[in-house]
Amino acid sequence: MIILSELGKLIMEVIVQSLGFKAGAELENYVAEKLGKLDKRIPEVVRANVMLFIGPESQPDNKHCEIRLEMPGNDPFVKKNGTTWELAIVEAVDALENIVRKSKDKLQDRRP
């Protein structure tokens, strides 16, 4: 578990789980760094649950990343895969950013 904070203020809690392998500190810090950038754009996020696992060896894109953001309202969830962990993580964070941005745009369109 990684807790991101800024000037003594809690920003977001990042929980990284790895299934079938031991994620190193470097990979966990990479996840926290990417999600920290997302938190600056979406301050409502309370917690990010990240699950990393390896798919079948027969597939070239067998590195899977699932991220669920816990925030008021619906919790956005994405699952992406790639040839490397970094690629899968970046794609998942980008997809989450798009989901949240679209939902915010819908809310603004509904307001009179």
C-alpha positions in Angstrom: 0.0 0.0 0.0 1.3 3.4 -1.0 -0.2 6.6 0.4 0.4 9.7 -1.7 0.5 12.9 0.3 1.3 16.5 -0.4 2.4 18.9 2.4 0.9 16.7 5.1 -2.4 16.3 3.3 -3.6 12.9 2.2 -4.1 12.8 -1.5 -4.9 9.2 -2.4 -4.2 5.7 -1.2 -2.8 3.3 -3.8 -3.2 -0.4 -3.1 -1.1 -2.6 -5.5 -1.7 -6.4 -5.7 0.3 -8.7 -7.9 -1.0 -12.2 -8.6 1.4 -14.9 -9.6 4.5 -12.8 -9.1 6.2 -10.4 -6.7 6.0 -6.8 -7.9 9.1 -4.9 -7.0 9.3 -1.5 -5.4 10.2 0.1 -8.7 7.0 -1.2 -10.4 4.8 -0.1 -7.4 6.4 3.3 -7.5 5.7 3.6 -11.2 2.0 2.8 -10.6 1.9 5.4 -7.8 3.6 8.0 -10.0 1.1 7.5 -12.9 -1.9 7.6 -10.5 -0.5 10.6 -8.8 -0.7 12.5 -12.0 -4.3 11.4 -12.4 -5.1 12.5 -8.9 -4.1 16.1 -9.7 -6.7 16.1 -12.5 -9.4 14.2 -10.4 -9.1 15.3 -6.8 -12.3 13.4 -5.7 -10.4 10.0 -5.8 -10.0 8.5 -2.4 -8.3 5.2 -3.2 -7.0 3.3 -6.2 -7.0 -0.5 -6.2 -4.5 -1.9 -8.7 -4.2 -5.5 -9.6 -1.4 -6.8 -11.8 -1.3 -10.3 -13.2 0.2 -12.4 -15.9 -2.0 -14.0 -18.6 -1.4 -17.0 -20.7 2.2 -17.3 -22.1 0.8 -18.0 -25.5 -0.4 -14.4 -25.9 2.1 -11.7 -26.6 0.2 -9.1 -24.6 0.0 -11.1 -21.4 0.7 -8.4 -18.8 -2.7 -7.3 -17.4 -3.5 -4.3 -15.3 -6.9 -3.7 -13.6 -7.6 -0.4 -11.8 -10.6 0.6 -9.8 -10.9 4.1 -8.5 -12.9 4.6 -5.3 -14.6 8.0 -5.4 -18.0 9.5 -4.7 -20.7 8.1 -7.0 -19.8 5.3 -9.4 -16.3 3.7 -9.1 -14.7 3.6 -12.6 -13.0 0.4 -13.5 -10.7 -0.5 -16.4 -8.7 -3.6 -17.5 -5.9 -3.2 -20.0 -3.1 -5.5 -21.2 0.2 -4.9 -22.9 3.6 -6.4 -23.7 5.1 -4.7 -20.7 3.8 -3.6 -17.3 4.4 0.0 -18.0 2.4 0.0 -21.2 -0.6 -1.7 -19.6 -0.5 0.7 -16.6 -0.3 3.8 -18.9 -3.2 2.6 -21.0 -5.3 1.9 -17.9 -4.6 5.3 -16.4 -5.4 7.0 -19.7 -8.7 5.1 -20.1 -9.7 6.0 -16.5 -9.0 9.6 -17.2 -11.2 9.5 -20.3 -14.0 7.8 -18.4 -14.0 10.3 -15.6 -13.7 13.3 -18.0 -16.7 12.1 -20.0 -18.8 11.6 -16.8 -17.9 15.1 -15.6 -18.9 16.5 -19.0 -22.2 14.8 -18.8 -22.9 16.3 -15.4 -22.0 19.7 -16.7 -24.3 19.3 -19.7 -27.2 18.4 -17.4 -26.9 21.6 -15.3 -29.0 24.5 -16.4 
